[in-house]
């Protein structure tokens, strides 16, 4: 399978799964859940889905991923109904901390009190 086709399938699976998860009424799934990536194997048997949950509580984030893995059969069935692909992949959801990490780094950088010298201030204004 070409790289372009693989990328298209990954993005389409991610977009469709995002719509399915948004429509689910499971209270264990946080409303601040975002799918950050999907990696479907070339034979369309397996898919690893990266999930980012914006919440400070680790239990809520892990609970959301556990709930998604518990409902993977239902989600895969819905995916098969909505997409026209040869085979519906077996879904495995995993927690992605990259967004939380980048927010943490941004907060650290914003908390630094860096005073600009007069020479640097003039260069920035020009």
C-alpha positions, 0 to 999 in steps of 0.5 A: 500500500502506498504511503499516500493511501495509508495516510488517507486511510489513517486520516479518514479513520481518525475523522470517523472515530472522532465523530463516533466518540463525540456521539457516544453517551458514556459518562466515563468518556471526558467531553474534552477528548481529542483524537491526535492520531491513527495508525492503521496497519497495511493489512487493515487488521489493527489500528492504534489510536492516540487519545488526548484528554485535557484534564489535570486528573490522571484518573480521568484521563486513564478512565477515558482511555479504559472506557474507549478500549472497553467500547472498542467492539461497538466503536469498530462496528460503527466504523464499519457502518460508516466507512467503506473499507475492505476490513474493519481494524481491531482498535487499540486506544492509547493515551497521548500526553503530548498536548498536556506536555506542551501546555506544561512547557508553555506555562513554564516559559510564561512563568519566567521573568526575563527582563530585556536590556535596553539594546535588545528592546531597541532591536525588537522595536525596529 
